[in-house]
Amino acid sequence: MKQVLITGLLAFSGQLHAQSLQQKLQTAFNRLQQDSQCKYASVSLTVLDAKTGEQVFAANPDMGLAPGSTLKTVTSITAFYVLGKDFQFQTQLGYTGTLAADGTLNGDIIIKGGGDPTLGSWRYATTKEGYVLNTMVEAIKKAGIKKVNGKIIGDDGAFTHQSIPDGWIWQDLGTYYGAGIAGLCWRENQFDIALRTGSVGSPVGVAGTIPATNYLQYKSELTTGAAKTGDQAYPYQPGFGSKVMYLRGTYATDQTKKRISAAIPDPAYDAALRLNDTLKSIGISVTNEPASSTQLREKNLAVPASATALTTINSPELSKIVYWLNQKSVNLYAEQLLATISAKLGKSPATSDGVDAMQNFWEAKGIDHRSMNIYDGSGLSPQDRITTSTMAHILQVAHQEKWFTDFYESLPVYNDMKMKSGSISAVQAYAGFQANNGRQLCFSIMVNNYNGTGSGIREKMFRVLDVLKAP
C-alpha cells in the first residue's frame, strides 16, 4: 500500500507540474498574442514531449504559416532518413578522346557534377577551392596529360534545370542566399562584388569582384546611403543570354565591409574556368575556351560524356553538411538536398518533385501532406506554409533516431536554447528542443504579419520560450 501511495503521489506531482507548465505557457502565449506587435498577426505554438510525443501545449497548432528558415529542419530530417547520415555526393573528373604518347589529350576534360553543394566551399578543409583544384590538377598530371587539345567542360546535367524554386521573389535571385541549384555547384554558387562608396546620395561604383569575373559586366544603380541604414544593395541576375548584372538599392556610408555577395549565374562554367586557368598557370595549355553544359545546350551542341575517369571527389558526409546548413542557414544546401532526396525517392532531381517527394514521405509517416503547403526546402519562398503541429511532430520523430545527436548538434543556440530560427518579411519563427526538469521538449513557434521591429518580436517570443526552461 505504501508503494502504491508513493507511486500515486509521484504521478499526481507530475500531473501538477505538467499542468503548471501548460498554464504558464498559456499565460505567456496570451501575452504575446495580445501584444501590440501582434495586433494583426497570426501566432502559433506547439510543444510536445520529445520522448513520448505527448502534447504539452498547443495554440493554433493547425494554422498554416510561413516558417522562414525553420523549414530547413524538415528538409534536414528528411535527408537523414532518406539519404543516411554518412551519405556523400560525388563529383567525377574524366576526359574524352585519346591521349597521345607525348601527353597531348585530343579531347575534352569533363567535370561532371553530382549535386555536391560543398564543392569549392570554404567551410571544410577538403572542399576549399584551392584543395579541389589541386586534386584535379594532380589527377590530370598523374594521367600524363601535358596539353589539352580541346576544352574544360563543367557538366551540371545531373539535375534537371529548374534552378530556381517556385515562389522565390525576383529581388532575392541575384543575391548569394538566392543562388539557384545546379548539378555542378562551385564556391556555393556565389562570389563577392567590391564596392566604391562616396558621400551620401552619390553613386556607388564597382571596384572589382572576388574572384575575378571578367565574363560578366556590372551596371551599378546603387547610391550611398546615410549612416546606420545598412546594406540595402541587391544584385540582379543577368537575363537569358545577357552578361550584365545590375546593382540596385543603397549601401550605407559607414559600412566597413565595402562588398556584397552575389549568385554566380552559371557555376559549372565558373568551375571549368578556374580549372582552365589553373592548368595554364602550371604550363598545361588548353587550346579552346572553357564551357558549361548549359552553354553547349544553348548552342544545340551535345554534351560529351567522359570515356576515361581521372578521379572522384567526395563531399563531406551528410551529417557535416547539415551542420552548416542549419548553423548558417545555407539555402543552397537545403535546396540541393531536396533535389537529391527527390532523385533517391525515384523522382526527377528538381525542386517541385522534391517537394512532392518530401510531402509523400511524411504522409507515409502519418502527417497530412496538406499541412505542408511548401514550395522549396529552405523556407525562402514567402508562399511556404506549414503548421507548428507538423513541424513539432517531425522534430519529435527525429528525436527517436540514432542520428538524432548529429541533427541536434546542427541547431544553433539562441536565447540559450538549441533551435533553428526563421525570418523573412514580417515573419519570425523558431523550432527546436529544450529540457524542462529532466523532460526533453520539442517545439515550434511562428509569428506571421507582425508589425514593428524584428528585434522587438524576437524578445517577446523568447519570453514565451523561457517558460520551457527549468525554473
N, C-alpha and C positions, 0 to 999 in steps of 0.2 A: 504493500500500500504506500509505503514511504517513497519507493522508487517511482511509482505511478504518479504520486503527488508532485515530486520534483520534476518529472518529465512534463507534466501538465503545466507547471509554473513556468518552465523554460519556454514551452510553446506559446503560452499566453504572453510572456515577456517579449518574444519575437514578434508576435502579432501587434503588441503595443508599439514596438519600435517601428515596424513597417507602417503602421497607421500614423505614427508621429511623423515619419519621413514623408508619407503621402500628404499629410496635412500641411507640412512645411513647404512642400513643393507647390501645393495648390495656392497657398498664400503668396509665395514668390511669383508664381506664374500670373496670378491675378494682378499683382502689382505691375508686372511687365506689360501685360495686355492693356492695362488702364493708363499706362504712361502716355504722355502727350506725343512722344515719338512714334507711338503705335496707334494713334487715333484712326488712321486709315489703313493700317497694316493687317496682314494675316499672320497669325502666330501659332506655332505648333510645337509640341514637345512630347516625346515618348521615352520612357525609362523602363528598361527590363532588367531582370536578374540575369546576368550573363551566363550563369551556370545552368539554370533551370528554364529560362525563357518566361518566367512569371512576370506579368505586367505589374510594375511598381507604381507607375503613374502614366497617365495619358491625357492630353488635352488637344483636341482637334487632330487626333492621330491619323485620320484618313483624308486629310486635306492635302491635295496635290500642290506642292510649292516648288519654286525654283531652288535647287540645292547649292548652286555655285560649285566650288571645287570639292565639297564633301561627297559629290558623286564619285570622285576618284576612289573612295573606299570600296564602293560596289565593284568598280572595274578591277581594282587590285585583288579583292577577294575572289572574284570570278576567275581571274588569271591564275591564282594559286590553285583553285580547284581544277581548271581545265588544262593548264599547261604544266603545273607542278613547280615546286619551289626551286628546283635545280635546272629548269629549262634554260637553254641558251640559244640565242639567234646565231646564224652562221652567214658570213659573207665569203663568197668564193672569188678567188683570183685565178684567172686562166688565160689562155691565148688561143687564137685561131691560126690557121695556115701552117707553114713549115719553118723550121729553124735550120738555117744553113750551117755548114761546118765553121764558117768564120764568125758565127754568133749573130748573124743578121736574121731577124724574125720577119718573114714575109707574111704578115698578118696583123691582127689587132690584139691588144691586151684588154681583157674584159674584167671589170669589177662588177660582179653580179651580187646585188643586194639581196638580203633575206629578211628585210624588215627591221634590222637592228637599229634602234633609236640612239644607241650609245656610240656608234662608230664615229671617231673623231672628237668625242666629248672630253672635256677637261675634268670630269668628275671622278674618273678612275685611272689608275696608273697605266693599265693596258689598253685604254681606249683613246688616250690623248693623240692628237693629230700627228705629232712627230713620231710617236711609237708605232702607230698604224702604218704611216708612210714608210718608215724604216723596215717594218715587217714585210711590206710589199716589195720594196726595193731589194731586200736580201733574198727573197724568193726568186725574183727576176734574175739577179746576178748568179744565184746558185744554179739556175737552169741554163746558164751560159749565154743569156741574151745580152748582146753588146750594142745592138742597134735595132730600132723598130721601124720597119718599112711599112708603116700603117699608122694607126692612131690608138689612143687610150679611150675606151668607151665605158661610161658609167651606166650600168643597166639597172633601172628601177622597176623592171617589169614584173617583179614578184607580187606587187599589189596592183589591183585594178585602179583605174585613175579617177576615183572620187577623192581627190587630195584634201578637199575642204568639207567638213561635215555640214549637213543641212542645218540651217539656223544660226550659223555664225554671222556676225554683223560685219559689214564692209570695213568699218573703222579698225577692226582687230586684225584683219587678214595680212597686213604688211608688217605687223609687229612680231617680235620674237615669240611671244606667247600665243600668237595666232598662226604659227608656221604649220603648213599642211603636212599630211603624212606622205611617205614615199617608200617604195621598195628598197631604195638605197638612200639612207639618210647620211648626212655629213655635218659634223660640228653642231649637232642638234638643230640643223637646218636654220642656223642663224649666223649673223655677223654684226659688227658694230660700225656705226657711222659717226665719225668725229665731227663736232660742230665748232663753228667760229662765231661767237656771240658778240654783241656790241652794246650800245646804250638802249634803254627801254624804248621799244617801238621800232627799233632798227631791224633790218633783215638779218637772218641767221644764215651764214654760209656753210658749205660742206668742205671740211678741211682734208677729208680722205676717209678711207674705210680700213677696218681691221678684220680679216686680211684684205689685201687689195682686191677690188672687184672691177677691173678695167673693162669687163664686158657689160657693165651697167652704167647708165648715166643718171645724174641726180638733178632734179629741179626743186630747189628749196623755196617754199612759200611761207616758211617759218618766220616769226618775228620774235624779238627778245622780249620776254615778259618781265613784269615787275618782280622785285624780290619777294620771296616766300609764296610765289604762285606755282612753283614746282615745274615738273616735266609734263607738259601737255602736248608733246610733239608726237605726231603719228606718221609713220611711213606708209605709203600706199603701194601695193604690189603692181608691177608692170602688167598691163593687159596682154591678151594673146598677141604674140608677135612683136610686142613693144619691149624696149630695153630701158625705158625711162621710169625711174622710181620718184614719186612725188613725196615731199615732206611738208606737212601742214600742221598748223597749230601754233603754240607758243612754248618757249623754253626760257625759264627764269634767269635773270642776270646773275643771281647768286648761286646757281647750280655749279658744283665744283667738278662733276664728272666730265662734262662737256662732250658726252657721246650718248647715243641711243642705240638700242639693239633692234635689228630688223630681220625679217624672214628671207632666207635665200629662195629665189623663185624656182631654181632647178638644182637641188642639192646633188643629184647624180652628176650633172655637168661640173659642178664645183669640185667634187671629189676627183673626177677624171683630170681636171685642170691641175689640181695640186700634185697628183702623181706625175703627170706630164712634166711639170716644171721641176719636180724633184729629180726625175731621171735626167733631164737636160743638165741640171746643176752638177751632176756627177759624171757627165760625159757620155751618157747613153742617149743618143739622138733619137728623136721621134719625128718622122717626116711629115705627118699630117696633123692638123689641129684636133684637139680632144673634142669629144661629143658625148651627148647623153642619148639614151634610148628614146626619150621624148623628142629630142631634136630630129633624130633619124626618122621616127614615125611621122613627124610633121612634114618631112620631105618625101614621104611614101617609100622610104628605104627600109629594108629588112634589118632587124637587129640580130647580128650574128651570135651564135652560141659558142661557148668555149669548147674546144676539142681536147685541149690538154690542160690539166689542172696544175696550178703553181702552188697555192697554199689556201688554207681555210682559216679565217679569223673568227674566233668565237667571242660572243659578248659575255659580260659578267652574268652570273646566274640571276634568275628572275627575282629572288629574294633581295639581291643587291640593287636591281633596277627599281623595284617597288620602294625600296628605302628612299631613294632620291625623288622618285615620283611623288611621294607624299610629303617628304621633308620640305622640298622646294616647290611643290605643286606644279610639276612639269607637264603641261598639257600634251606635248608631243609624245611623251612616254605612255600616257593613258590612251591616246588615240592609236598609237602603233600596237599596243597590247590588245585593244578592242578588235582591230583588223586581224590580228594573229589568232585571237580566240575564235573569230568567225571562221577562219580557214581550218582551224583544228576541229571545229564542230561541223565541218562539211559544207560551209557556205563560202561565198567569194570573200576575199580579204578586203572588204570595203566597209566604211563606217555604217552605212544603212543596214547592211546584212549583219554587221557586228551587233548593232542594237537589237535586231530581231533575235539573234542567237543568244544574247545575254538575257533578254526577256524570257525566251523559251526555257533557258537553263533554270532560271529561278521559278518559273511556273511549275516545272517538274519537281521542285522542292517545296511547293505549296504556297508560293507567293503569287497573287493575282497580277498578271502582266499589266493590267490596266492601271495599277498603282505606280507603274514605271513608264510614264509617257515621256521618253527621253529621245534626244537626237544625237548624242555623242557620248564619249566615255569620260570626258574631262570636266563637264559642267560649264564650259564656256558659253554654250548656247543659252540665251535668255529664255528660250522656249522650253527648256527642260523642266519637267515636273515629276516629283516623286514624293511619297508620303514619309513622314518621320517614322511611322509604324513599320513600313517596309525596310527603311534603312536600319532601324534599330534591330529588327529581326535578322537581317543579313549579318550585322555585327555579332549578334548572339550566336548564330550558327557557326561563324568563323571561330568563335571562342572555343569550340569543342575540338578543333582540328590540330593535328600535330605541328603544322606550320604556323600556328597562331602567334607564337613568340616572334617570328620574323615579321609578320604583319604588324603586330603591336609595336615593335621597335621602330617601324617606319613612320609611326604617327608623331607629329611634332608635339611640343609642350606649349600650351597656352594656359594662362591662369593656373599654373602648377597642375595641369591635367593633361593626360595623353589624349589628344583629339585632333582631328583634321578640321581646318577652317574652310569656309567658302564665302566668297563675296563677289558679287557683280553689282550692277546698278540697283541701288535700293534693296539689296539682298544681303543678309548676313546669316550664316549657318555654322553649326559645329556638330561633329559626330565623333564619339569616342568612348572611353572607358574611365571609370572611377571607382575606387574601393571605398566602401562605407561600412565601418565597423566589421571588417573582415569579409564583407559581402561584395563581390565584384559586380558592378552595374555597367550596362552599356546604354547609350542614349543618343538621341538625335533631336536637335532643336533648330528651328528655322524661323526667321522673320522676313517677310516679303513686304515691299512697299512702305518701309519706314520713312520718316522724314528726319531732317537734321543730320548730324554728323555720324560717320561710321564709328568713330571712337566712342561717342556717347551711347550708341545702341549696344556696342560690344560690352561696355562696362555694365550695362543693365542686364544683359544676357548672362554675364559672369556671376552676377548676384544670384540669379536663379540656379546656375550650376554649382555655386558654392554650397548650396543645400545638400548636394550629393556627397560632400566631403564629411569625414567623421568629425563630430563635434570636439 
